[in-house]
Amino acid sequence: MSNTVINISALDPRLLINGEWFGTEGRQSTVMINPATGEEIARLPHATPADLDAALNAAQRAYRPWRDTHPKERGRILKKAADLLRARVEEIAPIMTIEMGKPLAEARIEVAAAADELEWYAEEGRRVYGRVIPGRVGNTRFQVVREPVGPSAAFAAWNFPIVNAVRKVGASLAAGCPCIYKPGEEVASSSLSVARALLDAGLPPGLIAFVFGVPSDISSYLIASPVIRKISFTGSVSVGKHLTKLAAESLKRTTMELGGHAPVLVFKDAPLEQTLDLSVQRKFRNAGQVCVSPTRFYVEDSVYDDFCAGFAQRAKAIKVGNGLQDGVQMGPLVHRRRLEVVERFVQDAVAHGGRILAGGERIGNEGNFWAPTVIADVPETAMAMNEEPFGPIALINRFSTAEEALEKANRLPFGLAAYAFTTSSSAAMRVADELQAGMVAINSFNVATPEAPFGGIKESGNGSELGTEGLDAYFETKMISLT
């Protein structure tokens, strides 16, 4: 096992409402399970309607003072919270690993990335500018100003507990808006690390609330409230569509970061070994439980066999196990039901004629471990070629022409991320233009950085997080005519 010291007391998830912490007393609760061992690690309290009302009332009271707080002061608090996250990385990372399984090395990287993103929002919040437009008649002039939209409600999946929290809570606070946040129930304790950092940095109570419970109950209650003016969600396409419909009832603005099914085009002139190293590392990061995970690999004919062999060889060498153990490169899937889903995808792909080159089976009887899986020659009729596997499955098929590759890459209704590897500048420009995705990376898988927008098109969502676009989502535009 790692020498990292684990603070077991941190595995005590509580509701945070108006600066106060509330446990399971008098509330329903659910059991939280360590996906690597199957053991109970904590009990999670569910917010009652009274709890949600208290959070909404606190956000409404806190909104005006926070909106009127100078962006420099708001940024000072957020930057201090970012520093606290960095200082606490060795406390936070093991909790994340225990709750959802990712290896410690990945958990540490996530905390560092979240701190950078929070710092970005802190600094960019000071640069919210308007403009002046000369009038056409007399002394009239027009001012265009941007005002905070109001309290927000945010909901996120479990796969990136710290990053998801920062992208939603951090953007909202930087813009001058309180935020009620519901993290994934599986990662309650690690998500709360963001709340603790913000409060310890001096954030006034009432500006954030962290609540848990049955997702549909929490989201429908908050979205229906007139206090909430902005909705942000990270998760599945089906749930995103449902929340969008709820938000439409009162015309609340939304940011939806939904699922993907990322294609990767590998041309014959790409450096094979480097492309394989990058592809395998990113495919099996977080056991493939990543919305921008590369999944459908389309490889040019002349290098197809070598690519398949190299991918399978590398996949077989990945060390799978408890993320707290030294040297582990891939942890378990988050749920037992995710194991069952992945197994169905693999069985269906084989039934349609796919060839398993690596993995394809569970590992052991304890925990939710699945072997890194590589399947070649998977027909487009297979379930895995049409639905996001969200697991450690790489699907490899061949192509003969760029036209064929682009047609295959773009055929699905999803458009979050897409990738291509080539040393040809003309091929790079063509695929960058023609790949239908909100984020396209050429010769890397780098699509997430604080300064650039992160979001999809088509059924992969609308709006963006990060970059100036991520902050813009929390502002309304007002025109003022002065004569």
N, C-alpha and C positions, 0 to 999 in steps of 0.2 A: 504494500500500500504506500501511498504518497506520505511524505512527512508533513503535509499541510495540516495545521491545527483546525479542527472543525468545531465551531461554536454551536453546539446542539441547541442551546437556548434560542438561537435565531430561527429554529424550525418551530415557531409559535405564531402562525399567521393570525392576524387580527384585522378587523375593520378599522379604517382610519376615517373619522368624520369630525370635521371642525377642530382638528388638532387633538382629538381624544382617540384612544385605542379601545376597541371592544372585542371581547372573546366570544366563546360559544354559549355563555350563560344566557338562558332564555331564548336561544335561537336554534334553528335547525343547523345541522352540520353534516359534512361528508368526510370520509376518510381519504387522506392523501397517501399514496403508495410510492415507494422507491422502485422505479422501473428496472433497476439492476438486480434487486433482491426479492421483490414482491412483498417487502415488509411495510407495515404501517409506520409513517414518520410523523404525522400530525393530524389534527382534526381542523377542518376549515369551517369557520362560522359563515352562515348565510345572512345577508342583509335583509331585514324586514322592511315592509313599506314605510314604517316609521323611521327606520334608519335612512332610507332613501330620501324621505321628506326632509330630514334633518340636514342631509348633505346638500340638497337643492336649496334649502333656505340659507344655509351658510354660504354657498356659492353666490347667491343673489345679493346677500349683504356685503360680501367681500369684493364684488365686482367693481363697483364704482371707485373705492379707494385704490384698488390695484390698477385700474385703468388710468387713474390720475397720477400714479407714481411714475416718476421719470424713467424712461427706458434704461438710462444708465444705472439707476438703482436696481431695477428689476434684473438687469444683466449682472450686476455685482453678486446678487444672491445666487443666480444660476451658475456663474463661474465658480463660486465657492463650493456649490454642490458638486460640480464636475471634479474639482480637486479632491473632495471627500470620497467620491467614487474611486478615483485613482488610488487614494491612500488605503482604501478598504478592500482592494481587489482580492487579497488573500482571505478575507472573511466572506466575501460575496460568492466567489467562484465555486467553492465546495458546496455551498447551499444549492446553487443552480445545478450542479452535477448530481447531487442527491435527489433533487426534485424531478429533473427531466432527462438526465442521463448523459448529456454531452461531456466529452473528456475535459479535464481541468484546463488543458492548454487552450481549448476553444472557448471555455468559459472566461478565462482571463482576457483573451482577445476581445470578447464581446463587451466586457466591462470597460476596457480601454476605448473601444470604438464608441460606446455610449457616452463616455465622458467627453470625447472630442465633439460628438454631435450636440451635446448639451452646451458646451462652450461656444459652438458655432451659433446656436440660437441666441445665446446671451449677447454675443457681439453683433449679430445681424439685426437684433431687435432695436438697436440704436439707429438703424439706417432705414427708417420707414418714412419715405418722402412723399410729398404731394407735388402739385405743379400749379402754376398760374397761367391762365389763358386770357389774352387780351380780348376785350369785347369789340363788337362791330359798330356799336352805337354809343356816342357820348363817352362818359367816363366809366362805363361798366367794365368790370373785369370778373373773371370766373376763377374761383379757387377749387381745386380738386384735393380733397383730404381723405386719408384712410383711417378708419376708426375700428377699434376692436369689436368683433362681432358679438361678443357676450359669452356667458358660460358655455363650456363644451362638455360633451359626454363622449368618452372614447372606450373602445372595446378591442381586445387583441387576443391573438392566439398565444400558445404556450412556448413556441419554438425558440423565441429570442426574448426572454423575460426582461432584460435590462434595456436592450435597444428599443423594443416596442414601447416600453413605458416612456423612455426619453423622447422618442419621436413624437409622441402624442402630448404628454404632459409638458414637456419642454417647449414645444412650439406654442402651445396654448398660453403658457405663462409668459413667454417672451413677448407675445403680442398684446398682453394685458388682459387675458381671459382666464378665469378660474376653470378647473377641469375636474370632472368626476370620472374616474378611471376604473374599469373592470378588467383586470388582467385575466389570463387563463388560470383556471382554478388549480391546475397542476403545478403552477410555479408561484404560488402566493408569496411565500417567504422571500424568495429572491427578488421578485418584483417590488416588494415593499422596501428593498434597499434603496431604491430611487426616492421613495417618499421620505425615508429617514434622512437621507443626505440633504434633501431640500429643506426639511424642517430644521435640521441641525445647522444649515447655512443661514437660517433666519427668516425663512418664508413665513409670513403671517398665517395663522390658522384660518381655515375656511376656504382657502384658495385651491386646495387639493383634497380629494376624498378618494380612497381606494376601497372598493366594495366587491363582495363576492356573492355567489349564489347561482341559482339556475339561470343560465345565460339568457334564455328567451324572456324570463320574468324580469330580469334586471334591465335588459335593453328596451323592452316595450314600455316599462314604467318611466324610464328616464327620457326616452325619445318623445313620449306623449306630453311631458311637462313643458309649459310655456317658458320656464326659466331657461331651458337649454336652447341655444341658437345654432349650434354647430355639432355635427356628428363625424367621428372618425372611426374607421374599422379596419382591422387587419385580420384576414381569415379566408374562409372558403367562398367560392363564387355564389353558392346557393344561399348562404347566410347573408352575404353582402347584398344580394338582390332583395331579400326580405327586409333588411334594415333600410334600404333605400326606399322601399314602398312605405314603410312606417314614417320615415322622415318627410316623405312627400305630402303626407296628410297636413302638415303645417309648414311646408316649403322650407324646411331646415336645410342649410347647405351641407354637403357631405364630401368626405374624402374616403374613397374605397380602395384599399390595397388588397387585391384578391389573388386567387390562385393563378398559377401558370402551368406551362408544360414545355419548358425551354428547349428549343432545338439547338444543335451545334453542327455547323457545316465544317467539315474537315477536307480541305482541298489537297491534291497530291503534292503541291509544292510546300506545304506546311512542314516545319521541322518536327519530325515524327516523335522523337523521344521527349522533347520538351512539351509538345502538345499532349502526349499521354500522361506525363507527370502532372501537369496542371489539371487535366480532365478527371483523372482518378481522384486526386485530392479534393476537388470541388464537388464531384459527384457524391462522395461518401462523407462529406462534412456534415456533422450533426445527423448522421445516419440517413442522409438524403431528405431530412425533414426541413427543407428550405424552399421558400416560394420561388426563388430564382435558380434552384438547383438544375444543372444541365442534365437532361434526361433522354431526349431523342437525338442520338448521334447519327448523322448522315455523312458517310465517308466515301470519297471518290474511289472508283473501282480499283485503280492500280495500287492503292495502298490499303485497301480494305482488309485483306487477310492479316497483314502485319499489324494493323491497328487493333483488330480483334484479339490477336494473340498477345500483344503487349498490354492491352487493357485487362484481359483475364489474368495474366501473370501478376500484375500489380495488385489487382483486387484480392487475389488469393493470399498475398503477403500482408494484408492489413491486419493488425492486431485488434481483435474485438474483445471487449470486456467491460468491467466496471470502470467508469471514467475516473474514479479516484485512484486507480492503480497506475503506477509509473509505466510509460511506454504505450498505453492504450491509445489507439488512433480512432476507434469508433465505438460508441457506447450503444445502449439498447434503444429500441423504439419506446416511445413515451407510454403507450398503453398496450395491454394485452390485445385489445381489439384492433390496434394497428398491425400487430402480427398477423391476425386473421385476414385483414385486408390485403396485405402484401402477399400472403400465401395465395389468395385468390387471383391476384394479378399474375403471379408466376405460373400457376397452374393453367390459367386461361391462355397465356402467351405460348406455352408449350403445346397445348391442345390445338392452337392455330398454326403450329409448325415452327415455332421459335426454337433455337438451339441454346441450351444453357452451357455457357463457357466457364462460369464460376458461380459458386454459391447455390442459391435456389432452395435453401432449407434453413430451418431454425437451428440455433446453436444451444445445446444443453436443455435442461428442464427447469432451470431457475432464471427468473428475469425474462425480459422481452428482447432477446438477442436473435438477430437474423443475419446470416452470412452475406457479405457484400456480393451482389448478384449481377452477372453480366449475361445478357441474352442477345443472340445475333439472329438476323433474318426474321424479324418479327413482322408479320403482315399488318397492314393498316387496319384490318378488321379486328385485331386483338384489343381487348379492353385497355391494356396499358398504353396503347398507342393513341388512345382517345380521351382517357381520363387521367388526371394527375396522380401518379402512384404515391407521391409524398413518402418515399422510403428509399432504401438502398438498392435501387434497381436501375441499371444502365441498359438502354435499348439501342442496338447498333444495326443500322441498315446501310446499304450502298446506294450510290448515285453515279450517273454517267455524265450529266451535263449540269451546268449551273442553273439552267431553267428548271430542270427536274428537282434539284435540291431546294430551290426557293419555293416551288410549288408545294413540296412536301412540308417544308418548314412552316408555311403560312396557312395550311389547310384547316387548322383547328380554330375555334372561336376565341382562343386565349391569346394574349399579347403582352405578357409582362416583360420577360427578358429573352434575348436570343444572342447567339454567339457564332463566330466564324474564325477559322484559322487558315491563313494564307500569307504568302510573302509577295503576292501580286498586288500592287497598289490599285490597279483597275478592278480586280475582283473584290478587293476590300471596299472600294467606293460603291460598287454595284450592290453588294449585299447589305452595306450600311443603309443605302437608300431604299432597298426593296424588302428587307426583313420587316415584318409587321409586328413591332413590339415597342413598348414605351422606353426600353433600354436595350441598346445593342453594344456588345463589346467585341472588338476585333483583336485576336491574338492574346486574349486574356479573359478572365471572368470577373473583371473589376467593374462592377456596376453600382457600388455603394460607396459614396464619400460625402461628408457633410455638406460640401459646397454645391453638389449637383442634385437635381430632382430625382426622386425614386418613386416610380409609379408605372402603371400599365395602361393599355388601351384595349379596345374590344371588351370581352367579358372579364378581363383581368382588372377592371376597375376604372375609376376616374379620379382626377386630381393627383397630386404628388406630395410626398413628404421630403424633407431635407431641401437644401438649396433655398433660394429666395422664394421659390414656389411654395415650399412647405410652410413658410411664414405667411405668405400672402393669403393662404386659405383661411386664416383667422381674422381677416380684416374685411370691412365693408367700405365701399367707395361712396363718398358724399360730394356732391357739387354744390358750391355756394356762389351765388351771383351777388356781386357787390356793385352798387351804383353810387 
